[in-house]
Amino acid sequence: MDVRHYTGLLRQLLPPGIIWECEPGSVMHRTLEGIAAELARVDGRVPDLLREMFPETSDELLLDFERVFGLPGPCITQEQTFAQRREAAWAADLADGGQSKAYLIEVAARLGFEITIETFPAGYEDPDEIGDPEWDAEWAHVWRVHGVGDLIRTANAGEACAGEPLTWADNEILPCLFARLAPAHTVLLFAPAEEDEEE
């Protein structure tokens, strides 16, 4: 609603009596218009509030989301673009916890990484390995992540702010994050980019 509508509503709240007459141009009318202007301003901010409720669309409250989620966190060692900060807050908001292969792949996907995770059950044979062709029981706790290699990410339309890069190398965040998320009894390996290219 605009100032005119709020002024009309405020007039209806006035008690009856000559002292409360509120003709256009009167002191009382101008007073109500001043109050109505603030009410209209707050009303106009409702769509902004709906947008700011969620980290993936937040602008003004992004700092608050980062504070609540403890971002940027120890895995971020370089300055992030606004889009990267928003993505990280969104991922933290959606994270429901877990240590399964599917969960780690989902976490990576939310950050823009398309990965696969390889496991090594006892007796696994790898013809490319030199030496004993079978993995012993200890390899049952090893995970190897493919697809993180020399990854270049590109900002989507409207994500980059003025002065921010449109593409960036972003292959250090995921290993750090996975090291924190992976089960404590497991060993996490990352396949080099050359190996992924050969596959």
N, CA, C and O of each residue as an XYZ file, in Angstrom:
796
protein
N       0.844     -1.194      0.000
C       0.000      0.000      0.000
C       0.881      1.247      0.000
O       2.000      1.232      0.513
N       0.364      2.317     -0.578
C       1.151      3.552     -0.646
C       0.773      4.486      0.505
O      -0.043      4.145      1.362
N       1.389      5.677      0.502
C       1.177      6.646      1.584
C      -0.286      7.039      1.689
O      -0.804      7.187      2.796
N      -0.967      7.211      0.553
C      -2.372      7.642      0.560
C      -3.249      6.613      1.274
O      -4.121      6.971      2.065
N      -3.006      5.323      0.986
C      -3.812      4.287      1.631
C      -3.570      4.246      3.136
O      -4.513      4.131      3.919
N      -2.312      4.340      3.535
C      -2.013      4.307      4.968
C      -2.545      5.543      5.687
O      -2.966      5.463      6.841
N      -2.524      6.682      5.004
C      -3.082      7.897      5.613
C      -4.576      7.712      5.866
O      -5.086      8.098      6.919
N      -5.281      7.116      4.887
C      -6.707      6.861      5.050
C      -6.993      5.907      6.199
O      -7.959      6.097      6.938
N      -6.158      4.876      6.357
C      -6.335      3.927      7.459
C      -6.106      4.597      8.811
O      -6.833      4.342      9.771
N      -5.095      5.450      8.879
C      -4.805      6.143     10.137
C      -5.930      7.108     10.498
O      -6.254      7.275     11.674
N      -6.522      7.737      9.495
C      -7.650      8.645      9.760
C      -8.815      7.890     10.380
O      -9.509      8.417     11.249
N      -9.030      6.656      9.935
C     -10.139      5.867     10.471
C      -9.909      5.463     11.929
O     -10.854      5.120     12.640
N      -8.674      5.506     12.360
C      -8.369      5.132     13.742
C      -8.534      6.297     14.725
O      -8.531      6.104     15.941
N      -8.679      7.510     14.175
C      -8.822      8.669     15.057
C     -10.174      8.636     15.780
O     -11.175      8.219     15.198
N     -10.209      9.067     17.031
C     -11.497      9.131     17.752
C     -12.367     10.254     17.186
O     -11.852     11.159     16.530
N     -13.665     10.208     17.429
C     -14.536     11.288     16.941
C     -14.303     12.573     17.747
O     -13.831     12.515     18.882
N     -14.628     13.705     17.173
C     -14.493     14.984     17.872
C     -13.860     16.021     16.989
O     -13.085     15.705     16.086
N     -14.201     17.280     17.259
C     -13.737     18.388     16.409
C     -12.224     18.549     16.430
O     -11.619     18.996     15.456
N     -11.619     18.178     17.561
C     -10.170     18.330     17.671
C      -9.412     17.381     16.747
O      -8.249     17.605     16.412
N     -10.114     16.304     16.340
C      -9.449     15.307     15.508
C      -9.789     15.445     14.031
O      -9.540     14.538     13.237
N     -10.358     16.587     13.674
C     -10.657     16.777     12.249
C      -9.367     16.709     11.437
O      -8.317     17.213     11.837
N      -9.490     16.075     10.303
C      -8.268     15.780      9.538
C      -8.489     16.089      8.062
O      -8.461     15.188      7.223
N      -8.703     17.338      7.753
C      -8.890     17.736      6.359
C      -7.531     17.818      5.662
O      -6.529     18.139      6.301
N      -7.489     17.530      4.352
C      -6.218     17.649      3.622
C      -5.589     19.034      3.815
O      -6.269     20.054      3.703
N      -4.310     19.056      4.101
C      -3.584     20.298      4.331
C      -3.502     20.693      5.788
O      -2.681     21.540      6.140
N      -4.324     20.109      6.654
C      -4.293     20.449      8.085
C      -3.053     19.840      8.736
O      -2.395     18.959      8.184
N      -2.762     20.358      9.952
C      -1.606     19.849     10.698
C      -1.775     18.366     10.982
O      -0.836     17.583     10.845
N      -3.004     17.986     11.387
C      -3.249     16.584     11.696
C      -3.043     15.703     10.457
O      -2.459     14.623     10.547
N      -3.528     16.171      9.308
C      -3.395     15.390      8.080
C      -1.925     15.228      7.698
O      -1.497     14.147      7.293
N      -1.152     16.318      7.829
C       0.272     16.241      7.503
C       1.007     15.319      8.485
O       1.943     14.616      8.102
N       0.582     15.327      9.732
C       1.182     14.427     10.737
C       0.931     12.974     10.371
O       1.831     12.136     10.421
N      -0.334     12.692      9.994
C      -0.665     11.325      9.606
C       0.074     10.906      8.339
O       0.477      9.750      8.213
N       0.253     11.830      7.406
C       1.009     11.521      6.186
C       2.458     11.163      6.509
O       3.046     10.274      5.893
N       3.026     11.881      7.497
C       4.397     11.567      7.906
C       4.510     10.164      8.486
O       5.453      9.433      8.187
N       3.536      9.794      9.321
C       3.519      8.441      9.886
C       3.260      7.410      8.789
O       3.879      6.347      8.764
N       2.337      7.738      7.883
C       1.979      6.818      6.802
C       3.159      6.562      5.870
O       3.299      5.464      5.331
N       4.004      7.566      5.681
C       5.163      7.391      4.796
C       6.080      6.287      5.315
O       6.590      5.485      4.532
N       6.293      6.242      6.634
C       7.141      5.192      7.202
C       6.471      3.825      7.109
O       7.124      2.822      6.823
N       5.146      3.795      7.357
C       4.435      2.534      7.219
C       4.494      2.009      5.787
O       4.649      0.808      5.568
N       4.371      2.909      4.817
C       4.442      2.514      3.406
C       5.849      2.028      3.049
O       6.011      1.093      2.264
N       6.856      2.668      3.628
C       8.236      2.249      3.367
C       8.456      0.822      3.879
O       9.028     -0.015      3.180
N       7.996      0.555      5.107
C       8.144     -0.784      5.678
C       7.361     -1.803      4.849
O       7.847     -2.904      4.591
N       6.163     -1.436      4.439
C       5.343     -2.310      3.597
C       6.070     -2.639      2.300
O       6.042     -3.779      1.837
N       6.716     -1.640      1.720
C       7.438     -1.854      0.469
C       8.652     -2.755      0.614
O       9.157     -3.289     -0.373
N       9.120     -2.922      1.837
C      10.287     -3.768      2.073
C       9.923     -5.246      2.276
O      10.811     -6.091      2.390
N       8.634     -5.556      2.320
C       8.224     -6.947      2.545
C       8.793     -7.888      1.480
O       9.309     -8.944      1.845
N       8.727     -7.564      0.183
C       9.337     -8.461     -0.817
C      10.834     -8.652     -0.580
O      11.371     -9.737     -0.805
N      11.510     -7.579     -0.119
C      12.931     -7.700      0.176
C      13.153     -8.686      1.320
O      14.079     -9.496      1.279
N      12.298     -8.611      2.339
C      12.422     -9.510      3.482
C      12.224    -10.959      3.053
O      12.941    -11.845      3.516
N      11.262    -11.204      2.178
C      11.030    -12.561      1.688
C      12.252    -13.081      0.939
O      12.599    -14.257      1.045
N      12.898    -12.205      0.184
C      14.107    -12.596     -0.548
C      15.273    -12.837      0.412
O      16.072    -13.750      0.205
N      15.370    -12.020      1.456
C      16.488    -12.119      2.397
C      16.353    -13.294      3.362
O      17.297    -13.600      4.090
N      15.194    -13.956      3.380
C      14.999    -15.090      4.289
C      15.864    -16.281      3.929
O      16.111    -17.145      4.770
N      16.326    -16.339      2.696
C      17.047    -17.516      2.211
C      18.446    -17.111      1.757
O      18.596    -16.118      1.045
N      19.470    -17.862      2.156
C      20.843    -17.467      1.815
C      21.120    -17.448      0.322
O      21.965    -16.675     -0.130
N      20.421    -18.290     -0.470
C      20.718    -18.328     -1.907
C      20.241    -17.087     -2.644
O      20.662    -16.853     -3.777
N      19.359    -16.273     -2.025
C      18.893    -15.035     -2.663
C      19.215    -13.806     -1.817
O      18.821    -12.694     -2.170
N      19.912    -13.992     -0.728
C      20.167    -12.890      0.206
C      21.239    -11.936     -0.309
O      22.225    -12.357     -0.913
N      21.032    -10.658     -0.062
C      22.032     -9.625     -0.334
C      22.422     -8.940      0.972
O      23.583     -8.971      1.378
N      21.444     -8.326      1.621
C      21.702     -7.529      2.813
C      22.035     -8.373      4.041
O      22.823     -7.950      4.887
N      21.439     -9.565      4.145
C      21.619    -10.393      5.334
C      22.656    -11.501      5.143
O      22.766    -12.394      5.983
N      23.415    -11.452      4.048
C      24.407    -12.500      3.805
C      25.443    -12.561      4.926
O      25.864    -13.646      5.325
N      25.846    -11.416      5.428
C      26.812    -11.395      6.538
C      26.262    -12.109      7.763
O      27.004    -12.794      8.467
N      24.962    -11.953      8.024
C      24.349    -12.632      9.158
C      24.323    -14.147      8.948
O      24.582    -14.909      9.879
N      24.011    -14.580      7.727
C      24.043    -16.013      7.436
C      25.453    -16.559      7.637
O      25.631    -17.638      8.203
N      26.454    -15.813      7.172
C      27.836    -16.260      7.330
C      28.215    -16.366      8.805
O      28.921    -17.294      9.202
N      27.754    -15.429      9.608
C      28.051    -15.468     11.043
C      27.393    -16.697     11.687
O      28.024    -17.398     12.479
N      26.145    -16.951     11.349
C      25.423    -18.077     11.936
C      26.051    -19.413     11.528
O      26.159    -20.323     12.350
N      26.463    -19.532     10.263
C      27.008    -20.789      9.763
C      28.514    -20.921      9.974
O      29.103    -21.941      9.617
N      29.140    -19.894     10.554
C      30.580    -19.955     10.792
C      31.395    -19.893      9.516
O      32.432    -20.548      9.406
N      30.940    -19.123      8.564
C      31.633    -18.992      7.283
C      32.528    -17.747      7.280
O      32.222    -16.797      8.001
N      33.595    -17.708      6.521
C      33.918    -18.661      5.458
C      34.551    -19.969      5.939
O      34.619    -20.910      5.148
N      35.002    -20.083      7.144
C      35.544    -21.344      7.634
C      37.005    -21.524      7.267
O      37.545    -20.772      6.456
N      37.649    -22.528      7.868
C      39.084    -22.729      7.668
C      39.482    -23.182      6.269
O      40.658    -23.104      5.913
N      38.526    -23.656      5.466
C      38.862    -24.148      4.128
C      39.005    -23.027      3.107
O      39.507    -23.259      2.007
N      38.579    -21.834      3.446
C      38.658    -20.715      2.511
C      39.898    -19.894      2.844
O      39.975    -19.269      3.902
N      40.860    -19.903      1.937
C      42.116    -19.190      2.176
C      42.292    -17.977      1.273
O      43.245    -17.216      1.438
N      41.394    -17.793      0.332
C      41.487    -16.626     -0.550
C      40.154    -15.879     -0.559
O      39.119    -16.408     -0.154
N      40.211    -14.656     -1.024
C      39.002    -13.840     -1.029
C      37.965    -14.424     -1.983
O      38.289    -14.811     -3.106
N      36.716    -14.485     -1.525
C      35.641    -15.050     -2.331
C      34.843    -13.960     -3.029
O      34.755    -12.831     -2.547
N      34.265    -14.313     -4.168
C      33.332    -13.401     -4.821
C      32.015    -13.447     -4.058
O      31.796    -14.335     -3.234
N      31.153    -12.498     -4.333
C      29.850    -12.461     -3.664
C      29.060    -13.730     -3.978
O      28.399    -14.287     -3.101
N      29.129    -14.189     -5.238
C      28.408    -15.400     -5.638
C      28.931    -16.616     -4.885
O      28.143    -17.470     -4.478
N      30.239    -16.712     -4.692
C      30.818    -17.829     -3.950
C      30.373    -17.808     -2.491
O      30.065    -18.850     -1.913
N      30.342    -16.619     -1.903
C      29.902    -16.495     -0.508
C      28.450    -16.918     -0.370
O      28.084    -17.602      0.586
N      27.630    -16.515     -1.317
C      26.210    -16.881     -1.275
C      26.035    -18.388     -1.450
O      25.217    -19.002     -0.764
N      26.802    -18.988     -2.367
C      26.744    -20.437     -2.587
C      27.138    -21.197     -1.324
O      26.517    -22.199     -0.971
N      28.183    -20.707     -0.647
C      28.649    -21.380      0.571
C      27.586    -21.319      1.663
O      27.367    -22.300      2.375
N      26.929    -20.174      1.795
C      25.874    -20.034      2.802
C      24.698    -20.935      2.462
O      24.096    -21.540      3.350
N      24.372    -21.023      1.191
C      23.272    -21.887      0.749
C      23.583    -23.352      1.039
O      22.729    -24.093      1.525
N      24.828    -23.765      0.731
C      25.235    -25.146      0.982
C      25.187    -25.464      2.475
O      24.765    -26.551      2.870
N      25.621    -24.515      3.298
C      25.597    -24.728      4.752
C      24.162    -24.821      5.260
O      23.875    -25.588      6.179
N      23.274    -24.051      4.672
C      21.869    -24.073      5.085
C      21.205    -25.403      4.724
O      20.381    -25.916      5.481
N      21.565    -25.953      3.572
C      20.955    -27.192      3.106
C      21.580    -28.434      3.728
O      20.970    -29.503      3.726
N      22.784    -28.303      4.256
C      23.496    -29.469      4.775
C      22.725    -30.109      5.921
O      22.415    -29.456      6.917
N      22.419    -31.386      5.768
C      21.710    -32.098      6.823
C      22.589    -33.151      7.483
O      22.117    -33.943      8.298
N      23.862    -33.155      7.128
C      24.803    -34.060      7.754
C      24.833    -35.426      7.107
O      23.873    -35.839      6.458
N      25.933    -36.120      7.284
C      26.076    -37.457      6.734
C      27.516    -37.724      6.364
O      28.322    -36.801      6.251
N      27.834    -38.990      6.176
C      29.196    -39.378      5.809
C      29.194    -40.421      4.704
O      30.210    -41.070      4.454
N      28.070    -40.582      4.050
C      27.986    -41.575      2.983
C      28.544    -41.015      1.682
O      28.751    -39.810      1.531
N      28.783    -41.940      0.741
C      29.242    -41.534     -0.579
C      28.244    -40.578     -1.218
O      28.628    -39.545     -1.765
N      26.967    -40.926     -1.145
C      25.921    -40.106     -1.771
C      25.896    -38.707     -1.175
O      25.708    -37.723     -1.891
N      26.087    -38.621      0.139
C      26.053    -37.306      0.785
C      27.219    -36.436      0.321
O      27.030    -35.258      0.020
N      28.421    -37.007      0.261
C      29.586    -36.222     -0.163
C      29.461    -35.792     -1.624
O      29.870    -34.688     -1.982
N      28.902    -36.651     -2.463
C      28.687    -36.277     -3.869
C      27.677    -35.138     -3.963
O      27.819    -34.233     -4.785
N      26.653    -35.195     -3.110
C      25.637    -34.128     -3.092
C      26.235    -32.805     -2.620
O      25.940    -31.753     -3.188
N      27.071    -32.852     -1.587
C      27.735    -31.641     -1.095
C      28.583    -31.029     -2.206
O      28.562    -29.815     -2.411
N      29.324    -31.862     -2.916
C      30.161    -31.379     -4.016
C      29.313    -30.752     -5.113
O      29.673    -29.710     -5.662
N      28.186    -31.385     -5.434
C      27.317    -30.871     -6.492
C      26.774    -29.494     -6.135
O      26.658    -28.628     -7.002
N      26.443    -29.287     -4.870
C      25.941    -27.977     -4.448
C      26.985    -26.888     -4.621
O      26.653    -25.715     -4.795
N      28.249    -27.283     -4.573
C      29.331    -26.310     -4.750
C      29.781    -26.223     -6.198
O      30.720    -25.492     -6.512
N      29.120    -26.961     -7.085
C      29.434    -26.878     -8.504
C      30.424    -27.921     -8.993
O      30.911    -27.816    -10.118
N      30.737    -28.926     -8.182
C      31.672    -29.975     -8.570
C      30.918    -31.229     -8.992
O      29.975    -31.653     -8.323
N      31.340    -31.814    -10.103
C      30.753    -33.066    -10.554
C      31.787    -34.153    -10.318
O      32.739    -34.287    -11.086
N      31.604    -34.927     -9.260
C      32.613    -35.902     -8.859
C      32.035    -37.310     -8.798
O      30.821    -37.513     -8.812
N      32.942    -38.263     -8.731
C      32.590    -39.639     -8.401
C      33.513    -40.064     -7.271
O      34.598    -39.507     -7.108
N      33.082    -41.053     -6.489
C      33.890    -41.549     -5.381
C      34.094    -43.040     -5.574
O      33.141    -43.800     -5.745
N      35.345    -43.440     -5.542
C      35.718    -44.840     -5.732
C      36.091    -45.442     -4.374
O      36.810    -44.821     -3.591
N      35.605    -46.639     -4.106
C      35.969    -47.345     -2.877
C      36.694    -48.636     -3.243
O      36.628    -49.090     -4.386
N      37.379    -49.219     -2.279
C      38.223    -50.386     -2.521
C      37.874    -51.509     -1.548
O      38.509    -51.632     -0.501
N      36.885    -52.322     -1.873
C      36.573    -53.452     -0.990
C      37.724    -54.454     -0.982
O      38.530    -54.500     -1.911
N      37.788    -55.244      0.066
C      38.858    -56.246      0.164
C      38.843    -57.143     -1.060
O      37.785    -57.611     -1.482
N      40.022    -57.385     -1.634
C      40.123    -58.223     -2.818
C      39.976    -57.456     -4.114
O      39.950    -58.056     -5.189
N      39.877    -56.126     -4.031
C      39.737    -55.298     -5.230
C      40.997    -55.416     -6.078
O      42.109    -55.348     -5.554
N      40.829    -55.592     -7.379
C      41.971    -55.711     -8.273
C      42.052    -54.505     -9.177
O      41.063    -54.085     -9.777
N      43.262    -53.948     -9.263
C      43.492    -52.805    -10.146
C      44.649    -53.167    -11.072
O      45.800    -53.189    -10.636
N      44.362    -53.453    -12.352
C      45.433    -53.886    -13.261
C      46.484    -52.815    -13.516
O      47.572    -53.139    -13.994
N      46.200    -51.557    -13.216
C      47.167    -50.489    -13.451
C      48.186    -50.382    -12.318
O      49.207    -49.711    -12.465
N      47.913    -51.037    -11.188
C      48.807    -50.948    -10.045
C      49.954    -51.950    -10.196
O      49.759    -53.082    -10.638
N      51.160    -51.501     -9.816
C      52.333    -52.372     -9.847
C      52.441    -53.058     -8.497
O      52.271    -52.415     -7.461
N      52.718    -54.340     -8.491
C      52.835    -55.057     -7.232
C      51.650    -55.965     -7.017
O      51.064    -56.486     -7.967
N      51.308    -56.147     -5.771
C      50.205    -57.040     -5.407
C      48.905    -56.546     -6.037
O      48.475    -55.425     -5.762
N      48.270    -57.370     -6.883
C      47.042    -56.924     -7.562
C      45.824    -56.846     -6.655
O      44.789    -56.316     -7.061
N      45.924    -57.360     -5.446
C      44.778    -57.312     -4.543
C      45.036    -56.346     -3.409
O      46.131    -56.284     -2.850
N      43.990    -55.590     -3.081
C      44.086    -54.669     -1.950
C      43.789    -55.445     -0.679
O      42.889    -56.284     -0.655
N      44.536    -55.169      0.366
C      44.267    -55.864      1.615
C      43.101    -55.198      2.340
O      42.510    -54.245      1.833
N      42.775    -55.703      3.525
C      41.590    -55.244      4.263
C      41.642    -53.767      4.613
O      40.594    -53.136      4.748
N      42.837    -53.197      4.764
C      42.947    -51.774      5.123
C      42.367    -50.869      4.041
O      41.909    -49.762      4.326
N      42.389    -51.352      2.787
C      41.882    -50.533      1.694
C      40.355    -50.407      1.726
O      39.782    -49.611      0.983
N      39.713    -51.178      2.571
C      38.257    -51.061      2.690
C      37.854    -49.712      3.273
O      36.686    -49.332      3.201
N      38.808    -48.987      3.851
C      38.522    -47.690      4.471
C      39.063    -46.518      3.646
O      39.160    -45.394      4.139
N      39.410    -46.791      2.401
C      39.963    -45.749      1.529
C      38.898    -45.275      0.543
O      38.173    -46.083     -0.037
N      38.814    -43.960      0.361
C      37.942    -43.351     -0.639
C      38.830    -42.588     -1.613
O      39.773    -41.918     -1.193
N      38.546    -42.680     -2.887
C      39.281    -41.873     -3.858
C      38.276    -41.051     -4.657
O      37.345    -41.585     -5.259
N      38.489    -39.752     -4.645
C      37.566    -38.815     -5.306
C      38.101    -38.471     -6.684
O      39.273    -38.125     -6.839
N      37.242    -38.569     -7.674
C      37.596    -38.218     -9.061
C      36.789    -36.993     -9.483
O      35.635    -36.826     -9.088
N      37.418    -36.142    -10.293
C      36.698    -35.011    -10.871
C      37.007    -33.677    -10.229
O      36.390    -32.669    -10.575
N      37.960    -33.649     -9.290
C      38.269    -32.379     -8.624
C      39.412    -31.674     -9.318
O      39.587    -30.470     -9.133
N      40.220    -32.406    -10.137
C      41.411    -31.860    -10.800
C      41.400    -30.391    -11.133
O      40.833    -29.609    -10.369
N      41.977    -29.984    -12.196
C      42.127    -28.568    -12.533
C      40.781    -27.989    -12.947
O      40.507    -27.805    -14.133
N      39.958    -27.709    -11.966
C      38.588    -27.267    -12.230
C      38.522    -25.755    -12.363
O      39.015    -25.029    -11.500
N      37.923    -25.288    -13.426
C      37.685    -23.862    -13.627
C      36.186    -23.642    -13.545
O      35.420    -24.247    -14.296
N      35.772    -22.783    -12.640
C      34.347    -22.507    -12.482
C      34.015    -21.186    -13.172
O      34.852    -20.288    -13.260
N      32.785    -21.085    -13.656
C      32.312    -19.897    -14.362
C      31.082    -19.352    -13.649
O      30.184    -20.107    -13.276
N      31.049    -18.033    -13.462
C      29.897    -17.409    -12.815
C      28.689    -17.471    -13.738
O      28.809    -17.248    -14.943
N      27.533    -17.772    -13.177
C      26.298    -17.759    -13.944
C      25.857    -16.323    -14.176
O      26.356    -15.406    -13.525
N      24.929    -16.124    -15.097
C      24.442    -14.789    -15.412
C      23.887    -14.109    -14.161
O      23.061    -14.679    -13.449
N      24.349    -12.889    -13.905
C      23.852    -12.116    -12.772
C      24.528    -12.419    -11.447
O      24.220    -11.773    -10.446
N      25.455    -13.395    -11.410
C      26.097    -13.749    -10.145
C      27.289    -12.861     -9.814
O      27.512    -12.529     -8.649
N      28.050    -12.475    -10.826
C      29.260    -11.698    -10.569
C      28.920    -10.228    -10.377
O      28.163     -9.638    -11.149
N      29.492     -9.657     -9.338
C      29.324     -8.222     -9.092
C      30.413     -7.466     -9.841
O      31.361     -8.067    -10.346
N      30.274     -6.148     -9.911
C      31.256     -5.323    -10.607
C      32.635     -5.535    -10.002
O      32.795     -5.497     -8.783
N      33.627     -5.758    -10.848
C      34.992     -5.921    -10.390
C      35.367     -7.337    -10.005
O      36.522     -7.591     -9.663
N      34.407     -8.283    -10.051
C      34.700     -9.667     -9.687
C      34.967    -10.487    -10.950
O      34.408    -10.190    -12.006
N      35.820    -11.522    -10.853
C      36.135    -12.337    -12.036
C      34.934    -13.165    -12.480
O      34.080    -13.527    -11.671
N      34.882    -13.459    -13.783
C      33.803    -14.275    -14.329
C      34.161    -15.759    -14.279
O      33.273    -16.612    -14.305
N      35.462    -16.073    -14.208
C      35.908    -17.456    -14.038
C      36.995    -17.486    -12.976
O      37.698    -16.499    -12.760
N      37.125    -18.650    -12.306
C      38.162    -18.761    -11.284
C      38.510    -20.227    -11.064
O      37.668    -21.109    -11.235
N      39.761    -20.478    -10.682
C      40.180    -21.830    -10.326
C      39.693    -22.106     -8.912
O      39.871    -21.287     -8.010
N      39.080    -23.264     -8.730
C      38.433    -23.522     -7.432
C      38.578    -24.999     -7.068
O      37.579    -25.681     -6.840
N      39.823    -25.499     -7.013
C      40.000    -26.920     -6.743
C      40.651    -27.180     -5.389
O      41.152    -28.281     -5.162
N      40.661    -26.205     -4.483
C      41.233    -26.413     -3.156
C      40.159    -26.520     -2.081
O      40.399    -27.106     -1.026
N      38.997    -25.968     -2.331
C      37.955    -25.935     -1.305
C      37.448    -27.335     -1.003
O      37.305    -27.697      0.165
N      37.175    -28.126     -2.029
C      36.562    -29.439     -1.816
C      37.457    -30.395     -1.026
O      36.964    -31.033     -0.095
N      38.745    -30.527     -1.350
C      39.591    -31.415     -0.531
C      39.593    -31.019      0.948
O      39.545    -31.882      1.824
N      39.648    -29.739      1.217
C      39.635    -29.277      2.607
C      38.317    -29.618      3.271
O      38.289    -30.103      4.403
N      37.219    -29.362      2.561
C      35.896    -29.620      3.118
C      35.680    -31.117      3.348
O      35.146    -31.518      4.382
N      36.094    -31.937      2.388
C      35.926    -33.373      2.534
C      36.770    -33.930      3.673
O      36.361    -34.876      4.346
N      37.938    -33.351      3.889
C      38.778    -33.797      4.997
C      38.068    -33.595      6.332
O      38.304    -34.337      7.285
N      37.205    -32.599      6.396
C      36.448    -32.345      7.623
C      35.191    -33.205      7.705
O      34.740    -33.530      8.803
N      34.612    -33.582      6.550
C      33.352    -34.317      6.536
C      33.514    -35.824      6.508
O      32.632    -36.549      6.969
N      34.632    -36.310      5.974
C      34.797    -37.754      5.807
C      34.840    -38.459      7.161
O      35.298    -37.879      8.145
N      34.369    -39.698      7.220
C      34.440    -40.453      8.472
C      35.872    -40.501      9.006
O      36.824    -40.612      8.233
N      36.017    -40.418     10.313
C      37.338    -40.301     10.930
C      38.217    -41.524     10.682
O      39.442    -41.401     10.671
N      37.625    -42.691     10.485
C      38.420    -43.909     10.322
C      38.825    -44.158      8.876
O      39.443    -45.179      8.575
N      38.482    -43.234      7.976
C      38.774    -43.451      6.558
C      39.963    -42.633      6.103
O      40.381    -41.677      6.757
N      40.497    -43.041      4.956
C      41.592    -42.318      4.301
C      41.035    -41.748      3.007
O      40.463    -42.475      2.195
N      41.202    -40.463      2.821
C      40.630    -39.774      1.665
C      41.733    -39.455      0.664
O      42.715    -38.799      1.009
N      41.575    -39.917     -0.572
C      42.526    -39.649     -1.643
C      41.820    -38.892     -2.758
O      40.618    -39.052     -2.972
N      42.585    -38.065     -3.466
C      42.032    -37.334     -4.604
C      42.827    -37.694     -5.847
O      44.045    -37.522     -5.894
N      42.121    -38.196     -6.853
C      42.776    -38.592     -8.097
C      43.304    -37.357     -8.805
O      42.598    -36.353     -8.898
N      44.544    -37.409     -9.311
C      45.074    -36.266    -10.057
C      44.311    -36.053    -11.350
O      43.685    -36.973    -11.877
N      44.370    -34.835    -11.853
C      43.620    -34.480    -13.065
C      44.016    -35.364    -14.240
O      43.165    -35.730    -15.051
N      45.320    -35.720    -14.344
C      45.778    -36.531    -15.467
C      45.097    -37.887    -15.477
O      44.747    -38.407    -16.536
N      44.910    -38.459    -14.288
C      44.281    -39.775    -14.187
C      42.825    -39.700    -14.617
O      42.332    -40.608    -15.286
N      42.127    -38.626    -14.240
C      40.727    -38.465    -14.632
C      40.600    -38.293    -16.128
O      39.634    -38.763    -16.729
N      41.583    -37.612    -16.750
C      41.532    -37.381    -18.190
C      41.698    -38.704    -18.936
O      41.063    -38.929    -19.967
N      42.570    -39.588    -18.400
C      42.795    -40.874    -19.048
C      41.541    -41.731    -19.041
O      41.267    -42.468    -19.988
N      40.770    -41.621    -17.936
C      39.537    -42.391    -17.821
C      38.497    -41.869    -18.797
O      37.383    -42.392    -18.851
